[in-house]
Protein backbone atom coordinates (compact mmCIF):
# COMPACT_ATOMS: atom_id res chain seq x y z
CA UNK A 1 0.00 0.00 0.00
CA UNK A 2 1.15 3.58 -0.62
CA UNK A 3 2.61 5.26 2.43
CA UNK A 4 0.15 6.72 4.85
CA UNK A 5 1.27 10.21 3.91
CA UNK A 6 1.12 9.67 0.13
CA UNK A 7 0.92 13.15 -1.36
CA UNK A 8 -1.75 12.46 -4.05
CA UNK A 9 -4.12 11.10 -1.39
CA UNK A 10 -3.78 14.17 0.81
CA UNK A 11 -4.09 16.54 -2.13
CA UNK A 12 -7.39 14.85 -3.02
CA UNK A 13 -8.46 14.97 0.64
CA UNK A 14 -7.72 18.68 0.97
CA UNK A 15 -9.62 19.43 -2.24
CA UNK A 16 -12.56 17.28 -1.11
CA UNK A 17 -12.69 19.04 2.27
CA UNK A 18 -12.58 22.46 0.60
CA UNK A 19 -15.31 21.55 -1.89
CA UNK A 20 -17.49 19.94 0.80
CA UNK A 21 -17.05 22.86 3.21
CA UNK A 22 -17.96 25.52 0.65
CA UNK A 23 -20.85 23.49 -0.76
CA UNK A 24 -22.22 22.88 2.73
CA UNK A 25 -21.88 26.56 3.62
CA UNK A 26 -23.95 27.49 0.57
CA UNK A 27 -26.52 24.82 1.40
CA UNK A 28 -26.70 25.98 5.02
CA UNK A 29 -27.55 29.57 4.14
CA UNK A 30 -30.04 28.75 1.38
CA UNK A 31 -31.43 25.63 3.07
CA UNK A 32 -32.16 27.36 6.38
CA UNK A 33 -33.93 30.23 4.62
CA UNK A 34 -36.05 27.96 2.43
CA UNK A 35 -36.61 25.45 5.23
CA UNK A 36 -38.00 28.21 7.44
CA UNK A 37 -40.17 29.47 4.57
CA UNK A 38 -41.66 26.01 3.97
CA UNK A 39 -42.15 25.37 7.69
CA UNK A 40 -43.81 28.65 8.63
CA UNK A 41 -45.48 30.07 5.54
CA UNK A 42 -48.56 28.81 3.75
CA UNK A 43 -48.81 29.63 0.05
CA UNK A 44 -50.07 27.99 -3.16
CA UNK A 45 -47.59 25.50 -4.55
CA UNK A 46 -45.69 25.11 -1.28
CA UNK A 47 -45.47 21.32 -1.45
CA UNK A 48 -44.67 21.46 -5.16
CA UNK A 49 -41.76 23.77 -4.38
CA UNK A 50 -40.62 21.37 -1.67
CA UNK A 51 -40.77 18.47 -4.13
CA UNK A 52 -38.75 20.38 -6.75
CA UNK A 53 -36.11 21.35 -4.20
CA UNK A 54 -35.89 17.75 -3.02
CA UNK A 55 -35.43 16.32 -6.53
CA UNK A 56 -31.62 16.08 -6.26
CA UNK A 57 -32.10 13.52 -3.49
CA UNK A 58 -33.74 11.01 -5.86
CA UNK A 59 -32.46 12.06 -9.28
CA UNK A 60 -29.41 10.24 -10.72
CA UNK A 61 -26.28 12.37 -10.20
CA UNK A 62 -25.39 12.07 -13.89
CA UNK A 63 -28.74 13.63 -14.79
CA UNK A 64 -28.02 16.47 -12.36
CA UNK A 65 -24.61 16.81 -13.98
CA UNK A 66 -26.23 17.12 -17.39
CA UNK A 67 -28.61 19.81 -16.14
CA UNK A 68 -25.66 21.67 -14.66
CA UNK A 69 -23.82 21.44 -17.99
CA UNK A 70 -26.85 22.91 -19.71
CA UNK A 71 -26.96 25.68 -17.12
CA UNK A 72 -23.32 26.62 -16.46
CA UNK A 73 -21.58 25.22 -19.55
CA UNK A 74 -20.05 27.60 -22.07
CA UNK A 75 -23.24 27.45 -24.14
CA UNK A 76 -25.51 27.36 -21.11
CA UNK A 77 -27.75 30.19 -19.96
CA UNK A 78 -25.61 31.16 -16.98
CA UNK A 79 -22.30 29.92 -18.37
CA UNK A 80 -22.56 31.91 -21.60
CA UNK A 81 -23.46 35.06 -19.66
CA UNK A 82 -20.50 34.66 -17.29
CA UNK A 83 -18.14 34.00 -20.21
CA UNK A 84 -19.39 36.97 -22.21
CA UNK A 85 -19.44 39.57 -19.43
CA UNK A 86 -16.73 38.42 -17.03
CA UNK A 87 -14.62 35.92 -18.97
CA UNK A 88 -15.43 33.26 -16.35
CA UNK A 89 -15.56 29.61 -17.35
CA UNK A 90 -16.82 27.31 -14.59
CA UNK A 91 -16.56 23.97 -16.38
CA UNK A 92 -13.59 21.82 -15.30
CA UNK A 93 -12.82 24.00 -12.28
CA UNK A 94 -13.02 23.30 -8.56
CA UNK A 95 -15.78 25.90 -8.37
CA UNK A 96 -17.89 23.67 -10.62
CA UNK A 97 -17.25 20.82 -8.17
CA UNK A 98 -18.58 23.05 -5.38
CA UNK A 99 -21.73 23.81 -7.36
CA UNK A 100 -22.30 20.13 -8.13
CA UNK A 101 -21.79 19.07 -4.52
CA UNK A 102 -24.05 21.87 -3.27
CA UNK A 103 -26.89 20.88 -5.60
CA UNK A 104 -26.66 17.17 -4.74
CA UNK A 105 -26.47 17.69 -0.96
CA UNK A 106 -28.97 20.56 -0.69
CA UNK A 107 -32.09 18.44 0.10
CA UNK A 108 -30.43 17.09 3.25
CA UNK A 109 -30.09 20.58 4.72
CA UNK A 110 -33.53 21.62 3.50
CA UNK A 111 -35.31 18.60 4.98
CA UNK A 112 -33.39 18.81 8.24
CA UNK A 113 -34.06 22.53 8.61
CA UNK A 114 -37.75 22.26 7.76
CA UNK A 115 -38.31 19.42 10.22
CA UNK A 116 -36.39 21.29 12.92
CA UNK A 117 -38.38 24.48 12.45
CA UNK A 118 -41.68 22.62 12.38
CA UNK A 119 -40.80 21.03 15.74
CA UNK A 120 -40.47 24.46 17.40
CA UNK A 121 -43.60 25.50 19.29
CA UNK A 122 -44.93 28.67 17.67
CA UNK A 123 -46.10 29.92 21.07
CA UNK A 124 -42.49 30.81 21.91
CA UNK A 125 -42.25 32.89 18.74
CA UNK A 126 -45.58 34.58 19.44
CA UNK A 127 -44.48 35.43 22.97
CA UNK A 128 -41.31 37.06 21.65
CA UNK A 129 -43.28 39.13 19.16
CA UNK A 130 -45.72 40.24 21.87
CA UNK A 131 -42.68 41.50 23.83
CA UNK A 132 -41.73 43.62 20.84
CA UNK A 133 -39.07 41.48 19.22
CA UNK A 134 -38.95 41.85 15.44
CA UNK A 135 -39.64 38.91 13.15
CA UNK A 136 -35.95 38.58 12.24
CA UNK A 137 -34.95 38.98 15.87
CA UNK A 138 -37.41 36.26 16.86
CA UNK A 139 -35.87 33.95 14.30
CA UNK A 140 -32.33 34.58 15.55
CA UNK A 141 -33.08 34.62 19.29
CA UNK A 142 -35.89 32.07 19.59
CA UNK A 143 -36.52 29.86 16.54
CA UNK A 144 -32.97 29.10 15.45
CA UNK A 145 -31.64 28.35 18.97
CA UNK A 146 -34.49 25.88 19.51
CA UNK A 147 -33.97 24.23 16.11
CA UNK A 148 -30.18 24.29 15.90
CA UNK A 149 -29.63 20.60 16.61
CA UNK A 150 -31.80 19.49 13.71
CA UNK A 151 -30.32 22.11 11.40
CA UNK A 152 -26.77 21.13 12.30
CA UNK A 153 -27.56 17.43 11.96
CA UNK A 154 -28.84 17.96 8.42
CA UNK A 155 -25.84 20.15 7.65
CA UNK A 156 -23.38 17.45 8.73
CA UNK A 157 -25.19 14.90 6.58
CA UNK A 158 -24.92 17.31 3.66
CA UNK A 159 -21.19 17.65 4.33
CA UNK A 160 -20.77 13.87 4.26
CA UNK A 161 -22.80 13.68 1.03
CA UNK A 162 -20.67 16.41 -0.53
CA UNK A 163 -17.52 14.50 0.41
CA UNK A 164 -18.74 11.44 -1.48
CA UNK A 165 -20.27 13.18 -4.51
CA UNK A 166 -19.12 11.61 -7.78
CA UNK A 167 -21.42 11.61 -10.81
CA UNK A 168 -22.37 15.27 -11.16
CA UNK A 169 -18.89 16.41 -10.12
CA UNK A 170 -17.20 14.25 -12.76
CA UNK A 171 -19.44 15.67 -15.49
CA UNK A 172 -18.94 19.36 -14.72
CA UNK A 173 -15.49 19.41 -13.09
CA UNK A 174 -13.75 16.43 -14.67
CA UNK A 175 -10.80 14.65 -13.09
CA UNK A 176 -7.75 16.93 -13.08
CA UNK A 177 -5.28 15.80 -10.40
CA UNK A 178 -4.62 18.56 -7.88
CA UNK A 179 -7.34 20.80 -9.34
CA UNK A 180 -10.69 19.01 -9.60
CA UNK A 181 -9.94 15.40 -8.62
CA UNK A 182 -11.80 14.83 -5.35
CA UNK A 183 -11.44 11.69 -3.22
CA UNK A 184 -14.34 9.82 -4.81
CA UNK A 185 -13.07 10.56 -8.32
CA UNK A 186 -9.52 9.67 -7.31
CA UNK A 187 -10.77 6.26 -6.10
CA UNK A 188 -12.45 5.67 -9.46
CA UNK A 189 -9.32 6.67 -11.38
CA UNK A 190 -7.10 4.47 -9.18
CA UNK A 191 -9.32 1.43 -9.71
CA UNK A 192 -9.46 2.04 -13.46
CA UNK A 193 -5.66 2.25 -13.53
CA UNK A 194 -5.27 -0.94 -11.50
CA UNK A 195 -3.67 0.92 -8.57
CA UNK A 196 -5.37 -1.12 -5.87
CA UNK A 197 -3.07 -0.03 -3.05
CA UNK A 198 -3.70 3.63 -3.78
CA UNK A 199 -7.44 2.99 -4.08
CA UNK A 200 -7.45 1.21 -0.71
CA UNK A 201 -5.75 4.17 0.96
CA UNK A 202 -8.24 6.62 -0.54
CA UNK A 203 -11.18 4.44 0.48
CA UNK A 204 -9.92 4.22 4.07
CA UNK A 205 -9.47 8.00 4.30
CA UNK A 206 -12.91 8.67 2.82
CA UNK A 207 -14.59 6.11 5.07
CA UNK A 208 -12.99 7.47 8.24
CA UNK A 209 -13.99 11.05 7.46
CA UNK A 210 -17.57 10.13 6.54
CA UNK A 211 -18.06 7.83 9.54
CA UNK A 212 -16.86 10.59 11.86
CA UNK A 213 -19.29 13.07 10.32
CA UNK A 214 -22.20 10.60 10.51
CA UNK A 215 -21.50 9.82 14.16
CA UNK A 216 -21.56 13.54 14.93
CA UNK A 217 -24.79 13.98 12.96
CA UNK A 218 -26.47 11.15 14.87
CA UNK A 219 -25.44 12.74 18.15
CA UNK A 220 -26.91 16.07 17.15
CA UNK A 221 -30.11 14.93 15.45
CA UNK A 222 -33.04 15.24 17.86
CA UNK A 223 -34.33 11.92 19.15
CA UNK A 224 -37.88 11.53 17.90
CA UNK A 225 -38.50 8.47 20.07
CA UNK A 226 -37.36 9.37 23.61
CA UNK A 227 -38.86 6.20 25.04
CA UNK A 228 -37.14 3.91 22.56
C-alpha positions as CSV (number, residue, x, y, z in Angstrom):
1,X,0.0,0.0,0.0
2,X,1.1,3.6,-0.6
3,X,2.6,5.3,2.4
4,X,0.1,6.7,4.9
5,X,1.3,10.2,3.9
6,X,1.1,9.7,0.1
7,X,0.9,13.2,-1.4
8,X,-1.7,12.5,-4.0
9,X,-4.1,11.1,-1.4
10,X,-3.8,14.2,0.8
11,X,-4.1,16.5,-2.1
12,X,-7.4,14.8,-3.0
13,X,-8.5,15.0,0.6
14,X,-7.7,18.7,1.0
15,X,-9.6,19.4,-2.2
16,X,-12.6,17.3,-1.1
17,X,-12.7,19.0,2.3
18,X,-12.6,22.5,0.6
19,X,-15.3,21.5,-1.9
20,X,-17.5,19.9,0.8
21,X,-17.0,22.9,3.2
22,X,-18.0,25.5,0.7
23,X,-20.9,23.5,-0.8
24,X,-22.2,22.9,2.7
25,X,-21.9,26.6,3.6
26,X,-23.9,27.5,0.6
27,X,-26.5,24.8,1.4
28,X,-26.7,26.0,5.0
29,X,-27.5,29.6,4.1
30,X,-30.0,28.8,1.4
31,X,-31.4,25.6,3.1
32,X,-32.2,27.4,6.4
33,X,-33.9,30.2,4.6
34,X,-36.1,28.0,2.4
35,X,-36.6,25.4,5.2
36,X,-38.0,28.2,7.4
37,X,-40.2,29.5,4.6
38,X,-41.7,26.0,4.0
39,X,-42.1,25.4,7.7
40,X,-43.8,28.6,8.6
41,X,-45.5,30.1,5.5
42,X,-48.6,28.8,3.7
43,X,-48.8,29.6,0.0
44,X,-50.1,28.0,-3.2
45,X,-47.6,25.5,-4.6
46,X,-45.7,25.1,-1.3
47,X,-45.5,21.3,-1.4
48,X,-44.7,21.5,-5.2
49,X,-41.8,23.8,-4.4
50,X,-40.6,21.4,-1.7
51,X,-40.8,18.5,-4.1
52,X,-38.7,20.4,-6.7
53,X,-36.1,21.4,-4.2
54,X,-35.9,17.7,-3.0
55,X,-35.4,16.3,-6.5
56,X,-31.6,16.1,-6.3
57,X,-32.1,13.5,-3.5
58,X,-33.7,11.0,-5.9
59,X,-32.5,12.1,-9.3
60,X,-29.4,10.2,-10.7
61,X,-26.3,12.4,-10.2
62,X,-25.4,12.1,-13.9
63,X,-28.7,13.6,-14.8
64,X,-28.0,16.5,-12.4
65,X,-24.6,16.8,-14.0
66,X,-26.2,17.1,-17.4
67,X,-28.6,19.8,-16.1
68,X,-25.7,21.7,-14.7
69,X,-23.8,21.4,-18.0
70,X,-26.9,22.9,-19.7
71,X,-27.0,25.7,-17.1
72,X,-23.3,26.6,-16.5
73,X,-21.6,25.2,-19.6
74,X,-20.1,27.6,-22.1
75,X,-23.2,27.5,-24.1
76,X,-25.5,27.4,-21.1
77,X,-27.8,30.2,-20.0
78,X,-25.6,31.2,-17.0
79,X,-22.3,29.9,-18.4
80,X,-22.6,31.9,-21.6
81,X,-23.5,35.1,-19.7
82,X,-20.5,34.7,-17.3
83,X,-18.1,34.0,-20.2
84,X,-19.4,37.0,-22.2
85,X,-19.4,39.6,-19.4
86,X,-16.7,38.4,-17.0
87,X,-14.6,35.9,-19.0
88,X,-15.4,33.3,-16.4
89,X,-15.6,29.6,-17.4
90,X,-16.8,27.3,-14.6
91,X,-16.6,24.0,-16.4
92,X,-13.6,21.8,-15.3
93,X,-12.8,24.0,-12.3
94,X,-13.0,23.3,-8.6
95,X,-15.8,25.9,-8.4
96,X,-17.9,23.7,-10.6
97,X,-17.2,20.8,-8.2
98,X,-18.6,23.0,-5.4
99,X,-21.7,23.8,-7.4
100,X,-22.3,20.1,-8.1
101,X,-21.8,19.1,-4.5
102,X,-24.1,21.9,-3.3
103,X,-26.9,20.9,-5.6
104,X,-26.7,17.2,-4.7
105,X,-26.5,17.7,-1.0
106,X,-29.0,20.6,-0.7
107,X,-32.1,18.4,0.1
108,X,-30.4,17.1,3.3
109,X,-30.1,20.6,4.7
110,X,-33.5,21.6,3.5
111,X,-35.3,18.6,5.0
112,X,-33.4,18.8,8.2
113,X,-34.1,22.5,8.6
114,X,-37.7,22.3,7.8
115,X,-38.3,19.4,10.2
116,X,-36.4,21.3,12.9
117,X,-38.4,24.5,12.5
118,X,-41.7,22.6,12.4
119,X,-40.8,21.0,15.7
120,X,-40.5,24.5,17.4
121,X,-43.6,25.5,19.3
122,X,-44.9,28.7,17.7
123,X,-46.1,29.9,21.1
124,X,-42.5,30.8,21.9
125,X,-42.3,32.9,18.7
126,X,-45.6,34.6,19.4
127,X,-44.5,35.4,23.0
128,X,-41.3,37.1,21.7
129,X,-43.3,39.1,19.2
130,X,-45.7,40.2,21.9
131,X,-42.7,41.5,23.8
132,X,-41.7,43.6,20.8
133,X,-39.1,41.5,19.2
134,X,-39.0,41.8,15.4
135,X,-39.6,38.9,13.1
136,X,-36.0,38.6,12.2
137,X,-34.9,39.0,15.9
138,X,-37.4,36.3,16.9
139,X,-35.9,33.9,14.3
140,X,-32.3,34.6,15.5
141,X,-33.1,34.6,19.3
142,X,-35.9,32.1,19.6
143,X,-36.5,29.9,16.5
144,X,-33.0,29.1,15.5
145,X,-31.6,28.3,19.0
146,X,-34.5,25.9,19.5
147,X,-34.0,24.2,16.1
148,X,-30.2,24.3,15.9
149,X,-29.6,20.6,16.6
150,X,-31.8,19.5,13.7
151,X,-30.3,22.1,11.4
152,X,-26.8,21.1,12.3
153,X,-27.6,17.4,12.0
154,X,-28.8,18.0,8.4
155,X,-25.8,20.2,7.7
156,X,-23.4,17.5,8.7
157,X,-25.2,14.9,6.6
158,X,-24.9,17.3,3.7
159,X,-21.2,17.7,4.3
160,X,-20.8,13.9,4.3
161,X,-22.8,13.7,1.0
162,X,-20.7,16.4,-0.5
163,X,-17.5,14.5,0.4
164,X,-18.7,11.4,-1.5
165,X,-20.3,13.2,-4.5
166,X,-19.1,11.6,-7.8
167,X,-21.4,11.6,-10.8
168,X,-22.4,15.3,-11.2
169,X,-18.9,16.4,-10.1
170,X,-17.2,14.2,-12.8
171,X,-19.4,15.7,-15.5
172,X,-18.9,19.4,-14.7
173,X,-15.5,19.4,-13.1
174,X,-13.8,16.4,-14.7
175,X,-10.8,14.7,-13.1
176,X,-7.8,16.9,-13.1
177,X,-5.3,15.8,-10.4
178,X,-4.6,18.6,-7.9
179,X,-7.3,20.8,-9.3
180,X,-10.7,19.0,-9.6
181,X,-9.9,15.4,-8.6
182,X,-11.8,14.8,-5.4
183,X,-11.4,11.7,-3.2
184,X,-14.3,9.8,-4.8
185,X,-13.1,10.6,-8.3
186,X,-9.5,9.7,-7.3
187,X,-10.8,6.3,-6.1
188,X,-12.4,5.7,-9.5
189,X,-9.3,6.7,-11.4
190,X,-7.1,4.5,-9.2
191,X,-9.3,1.4,-9.7
192,X,-9.5,2.0,-13.5
193,X,-5.7,2.2,-13.5
194,X,-5.3,-0.9,-11.5
195,X,-3.7,0.9,-8.6
196,X,-5.4,-1.1,-5.9
197,X,-3.1,0.0,-3.1
198,X,-3.7,3.6,-3.8
199,X,-7.4,3.0,-4.1
200,X,-7.4,1.2,-0.7
201,X,-5.7,4.2,1.0
202,X,-8.2,6.6,-0.5
203,X,-11.2,4.4,0.5
204,X,-9.9,4.2,4.1
205,X,-9.5,8.0,4.3
206,X,-12.9,8.7,2.8
207,X,-14.6,6.1,5.1
208,X,-13.0,7.5,8.2
209,X,-14.0,11.0,7.5
210,X,-17.6,10.1,6.5
211,X,-18.1,7.8,9.5
212,X,-16.9,10.6,11.9
213,X,-19.3,13.1,10.3
214,X,-22.2,10.6,10.5
215,X,-21.5,9.8,14.2
216,X,-21.6,13.5,14.9
217,X,-24.8,14.0,13.0
218,X,-26.5,11.1,14.9
219,X,-25.4,12.7,18.2
220,X,-26.9,16.1,17.2
221,X,-30.1,14.9,15.5
222,X,-33.0,15.2,17.9
223,X,-34.3,11.9,19.1
224,X,-37.9,11.5,17.9
225,X,-38.5,8.5,20.1
226,X,-37.4,9.4,23.6
227,X,-38.9,6.2,25.0
228,X,-37.1,3.9,22.6
